[in-house]
Structure formats: C-alpha cells, structure tokens
Amino acid sequence: MSQHWRLEYTNDYAMLTLDVAGQSANVLSQEVLNEFDRHLGEIETKPLKGLIIRSGKASGFIAGADVREFVTITDPLRATELASLGQQVFAHLAGLSFPSVAVIHGFCLGGGLELALACTYRLAYEDAVTRLGLPEVRLGIHPGFAGTLRLPPLVGDLSALDMMLTGRTVSVREARRLGLVDEIVPERHWRHAAEAILNRHSPRRKAAWYRRVPGWKPLRPLIVRLFTPRVRRKARPDHYPAPWRILELWRDRATAEQEARSLGELLVSRSSRNLVHVFLLGEELKRAGRAQAHNIEHVHVVGAGVMGADIAIWVAHKGFRVSLQDREPEILARAMKKAHGFFKSKLKEPRAVQEAMDRLMPDLDGHGLKRADLVIEAIVEKLAPKRELFRMLERQVRPQALLASNTSSIPLEEIGQALQDPGRLVGLHFFNPVAKMQLVEIVRGANTSAEAMARARAFTGAIERLPLDVKSSPGFLVNRILMPYLIEAVRLVEEGVSIATIDEAATEFGMPMGPIELADTVGLDICLSVAEELSGPLHIEVPENLRELVSQGHLGRKTGRGFYQFDSRGRRETPAPTKTAADIPITERLILRLLNEAMACLREGIVADADAVDAGMVYGTGFAPFLGGPMHYVESLGATGISHSLYRLSQEYGSRFTPDPGWSQPELLRRRPIDKV
Ligand code: NAI
C-alpha cells in the first residue's frame, strides 16, 4: 500500500509521483523515504527505459526533509542513522541500471534537491517561481543525503561551496547556467521532454574541467583560506558551526559516512535546535498571514519619506497597485527615483522594471484614495497631523477600505479618536529598512475590529512579510524591548567605556550588530524620539550624551557622524577598543535589561506568548538566532538565575535593573506543544 507515492508504467517508463498525504508541500519524512525505497525495489526488476520522478503538488517538487521530525531527535547516533538511510535510498536510485530524471517545479530544496542530484538528469519548468537550493546551513546543519558529495562535480567546486555556505536558492535560469538542471522546459512539454532525455542516453553532466580545478587536492587548502574571511563575517564558529563543517567536509573529500556522522552531531547541537525553533516560529507567522483573504488590490500610502517610500516600493514590488502621496513634489520625485533603482537591481529585465514602475503612481493630490482598499499612513510622528489626516481620509475612502498607521509610538486609540469608526484602524508597523526586515507588527488598538486585524495580517503575508500581533502600548513589542538595551549601551559610553568595546561585547554575545552602531544606523534623532516617548511609561532616563549629539546634528550614519564617524560611502570607522575597568559587566548589563523588558512585555500580554516574543525579536531585530530568541535563551539559563542576577545589578546600578514580577510566574514561559507550531 502506497500512501505518498504513485507508481505508473507507460511506454516502457516508470513514473513515480510524490504527493505526501496530509501536507500541502512534499517533505521527506522517514516514512516517505522508506516507501520510495520499496518502489525502487520493484522498479529495478523490470526491463524499463527509464524512471521519471515528479511531484503531484502544485506547490512544488520537494521542500526538503521534514523539519518537524528534527525536533524529536535528541541522539546524534539516531540522526546519523536517518541520514544514512536517506543516503542508501538515494544510492539505490543512482545505481539503477536505467537512467532516471527528476521533473522539477516550484520549491526543490534541501533533501529534495539531493534526491534530484541522485537522478541521472534534471528538468525544470520554465517559470519565475521555481527555486532550487540547499538551505540546510540556515538550520545549523549541512546536506546529509550525500549532497555535499554530488553537488561539486556537477556545478563546480566554487559554485557548490557558495550554494551550501549561503543556503541561497537559485532560479531556473541560474540553475541551467550552473549545470544544476540539464534542460528548462515549458510546463506543457514536461512529459515529452522527460522521455526524450531518457531516450537520448547522453552521459550524466559534469562541470567543465576548469570549474573542477579548485577541487584539486593541492589547491583545496588555499580555497578554504579564501572562503574563511567571508564565512567568519557571517558566522562565528562557536555560534554557527555548520558552515565551517561544510568547508571541512569539502577540504577532506569526506565520504558519505563522514557526512552522515557530521550531520548527526550538528542536528542535536544547541545552535541547530535553536535555529530550527526560529524557523518554525517564522513558518507559524507565515501561516497566520495565509489564514484569510485580504481583498486588497490597491494600496494608497500617505507620506513618502523614509518609511512611506520604502513601504510603497516594496508593496508595488510584490504586485499590488500603489499610489504614493506626499505634500512635497520633490519628495515624491525622490521616492520614484529610488523605486526605479530598487526595481532595476531586483528585477533586472527592463520590461519587468517598467511593469513594476507602472504599478506605482506618484499622487500629489491623493486621487488614489478613492480607489484604495488599504490606506497606510506614514507621515511625521506627531499626533495632531495624524488625526487631521485620518479625519480627512475617512471622508474620502470607500466604506470597506482598511485604514492603517505606521506609527512607532503613538497609541492607536489616540489616532483613532479622529474616526467615526475606529474599528477599521489598525497599526502596520514596518521596520527600517523595509526590504530587509521581515517582521511587521500588526497593532491592535482597544477599538480595532477582529476583521481589520485579520485583513492586515493577510495583507502582510501577501507582501511576504511576517505578521506579528501586538497590543497597542508604548513601543509595542520590538522597540520597547530594544530601547532599554540601547539606552544601557549609551550609559556605558557615558561611564567611559569605549564604543568599540560595547559593540564587541554585543556581537560576541551573538547580536548581528552592536547597540551603538545600531543606534547610529537607525538614526540618533529617531532613537531619541522613541526613547523620549517611552521614557514616561517605561521610566527610562534618557542619557544626556544622546540629546547632545542630536542637538549638534550628529544623527549617525545619515549625517556621517554619530557615536561613530562614517566615511562618504557610509562605512564606519573602527576605533580600537580601549582598556576598560574589568569589573564593568558590559554584556550582562546590556542583555539583562533586554531580557527584563521582554519579560515585562510577556507579563503584560503585549503579545500572545513566549514564542511570539522570540519571533518578534529574531525577525524584527536579528536577536542572536542561534540562541532561539530571548525567551528561549531565558529557558536555557533558568528564570530564577536571571532574576537573581537582575537583583544583584539593581543593588549595584540602580532600580532600572529591578527584576520584573514576571520572573516569579513560571506559567508565562510555558511553551505550546510542537505539533501546534
Ligand atoms: P519622514 O519625515 O521621513 O517622512 C514623513 C513624510 O510625510 C515627509 O515626506 C512629509 O513631507 C510627509 N507628510 C507629512 N505630513 C503630510 C501630510 N499631511 N500629507 C502628505 N504627506 C505628509 O518620516 P519617517 O521616518 O518615514 O516616519 C514616518 C512614520 O513612520 C512615523 O510615524 C514614524 O514613527 C514611523 N516609523 C519610522 C521608522 C523609521 O525608522 N524612520 C520605523 C518605523 C516607523
């Protein structure tokens, strides 16, 4: 009995179609692999001309191994066994006495691509959605079904290392250029093309000799040395061991057995477990973004400054019709110029660039309002102008239009007072830069309707961002948690600790960027205004040196000077770390303030649960993904220990370190069972 695979025979060919039961995308669980192996056992006994492997899912070929299965494995030997099982099944496929071909459409990732690599040939549909790649490194592991062995000879060593180390996916065209796929075919011809390639009996593809040169034994250590600085910039070996293992496996020409053993060790490592946690949190947010229809086609954005322009450009890039309004024609012109540059760099083809530009209309007089299904306000961060704008908007928009504000600190209820129907107002809080930051906080005011929340979530999903529900309260989730950490960093500067030392402490901990550089990047004026906004409700004292820098016009990267100096290309100088009194617990002070605020948010119900705090901080700020997010980190340290450390710091440094009452409520940290994720 076959649950996941369908086997058919026609014209001397066998065809295996994968359609994993109960899932919208194909994933390779142990059960799916076992069933595949049984079919191969039957097929190999027949006199056939070839085997065609394809997917029965609209979503794509195979999205990879079953990540949910990873979570259940705690023993490295068991993980090694599973990898060996996959290797044996794929070796079975590669060893058939007749050729095989994978017909690829949509996602062909991880274990899915490794299956395709074990086939004699690969065909891919000619379309814009098909993506191929080995993204394992992003989960803290590497390919384990002999992918590290099969990829280099096919595409060349440098391309293979690049794909495995970055985990990036490639389009069909790039895959063809690399030699990863043999042919690109229009969807309607796949069957004919598959039979033709099986009939042709051309030898299995190999990368041109010069692409295999870097794999020569004497050259390999040199290549590893070339890749090392690049890898080090992205991944410290103690935080992210996987890319380093990939380099080692390649350098040592590891066997399949060694690959499986290494995978087993990595899969149960802290880094990988936490990265998998983070991945599943992201999947959950994506699911929330798909749960409902948004009924939005035309989006009107008011305010074409830093945020408004970027939001409008991104939304148009994702296929929506957008009108962009500002009261200053020059600002609109600048936004359109920026849009052109962005589309050109992303889309490359002139026709696609033109189509994207056609979707984005500068709209000085606000004509687009009447046609809009969603209006996003991104004007100055002041209550009175925002209220006035919404009062005017409500009179002009269609009754079903959803109204949203990108405010980062003004309570939604206060803006909503201008409206007859405040239920239709929701916060869509994007982060800067919009094209990079995946998270959007969906802010629920006291009056926001459930329908408005659901549409906002669905729209966010449709523009490929991650929607996170937050309660309207000062700073929402992300800025609120970040601010005490940034302020503590600025206080350390005031105490005489060098900026480089502070930033280094944070990056050593695992932050993507130190707090001082982050403040300079966001803009010190913006930091100051958020800090002032939060100072009352959160009892934050705004450090004097921050005010001083802003009043002198030193706003950070954008003005060439903030805490750091920046050159004309925006690169920061690197001052040497100076000696600091050894007794200042820099990392502890920074991180504990962040964790204490995260706990306060959890206790106050700013978000649903500890997972939502983790998702917000990882996808909204890049909080050390290998630690799985702040609350996951808390769990690994123990809430009691953190509370004690906070108490100790409060004795020494003052009441800002007073432990939040949430630390003594263990139920706040309780996790949902994994099958709900
Ligand atoms: P900005 O000052 O760069 O842009 C505001 C734009 O709105 C200006 O171009 C101005 O001409 C225009 N404007 C003002 N009143 C208008 C009106 N009545 N009608 C039409 N256009 C009008 O400001 P920015 O930084 O883009 O911020 C906009 C909003 O986004 C604020 O609410 C801010 O809190 C929020 N935000 C800002 C972030 C940032 O990093 N800059 C991050 C997340 C949210």
Residues whose N, C-alpha, C, O or C-beta is under 5 A from the ligand:
A	BS01	NAI	V302 G303 A304 G305 V306 M307 G308 Q325 D326 R327 E328 I331 A378 I379 V380 E381 L389 N406 T407 S408 F430 F431 N432
